[in-house]
Amino acid sequence: MDLSQALTVANQAMLAQFDRGLSDVETAIVKGS
């Protein structure tokens, strides 16, 4: 899985669980890991 796929999956999970997408800070954390 590449970075863009990981971000898509994480964003979809956030939308499903919390009814919001990833913030810029959360996206940066995912990119840094």
VOMARRO-438956 format. One record per residue (C-alpha): residue number from 1; residue in three letters; x, y, z. Coordinates in nm, 2 decimals. Layout:
N
ATOM   num   residuo        x        y        z
ATOM   NUM       ALA        X        Y        Z
...
END
This chain:
33
ATOM   num   residuo        x        y        z
ATOM     1       MET     0.00     0.00     0.00
ATOM     2       ASP     0.14     0.34    -0.10
ATOM     3       LEU     0.10     0.67     0.09
ATOM     4       SER    -0.20     0.79    -0.11
ATOM     5       GLN    -0.38     0.47    -0.06
ATOM     6       ALA    -0.31     0.48     0.32
ATOM     7       LEU    -0.44     0.83     0.34
ATOM     8       THR    -0.75     0.74     0.15
ATOM     9       VAL    -0.82     0.45     0.38
ATOM    10       ALA    -0.75     0.66     0.69
ATOM    11       ASN    -0.97     0.94     0.57
ATOM    12       GLN    -1.26     0.70     0.49
ATOM    13       ALA    -1.23     0.54     0.84
ATOM    14       MET    -1.24     0.88     1.00
ATOM    15       LEU    -1.55     0.98     0.80
ATOM    16       ALA    -1.72     0.65     0.89
ATOM    17       GLN    -1.64     0.66     1.26
ATOM    18       PHE    -1.64     1.03     1.34
ATOM    19       ASP    -1.83     1.20     1.05
ATOM    20       ARG    -1.52     1.41     0.96
ATOM    21       GLY    -1.21     1.37     0.75
ATOM    22       LEU    -0.85     1.39     0.85
ATOM    23       SER    -0.72     1.74     0.95
ATOM    24       ASP    -0.40     1.88     0.80
ATOM    25       VAL    -0.21     1.79     1.12
ATOM    26       GLU    -0.34     1.43     1.12
ATOM    27       THR    -0.25     1.40     0.75
ATOM    28       ALA     0.10     1.52     0.83
ATOM    29       ILE     0.14     1.26     1.11
ATOM    30       VAL     0.04     0.98     0.87
ATOM    31       LYS     0.28     1.11     0.61
ATOM    32       GLY     0.56     1.12     0.87
ATOM    33       SER     0.51     0.76     0.99
END
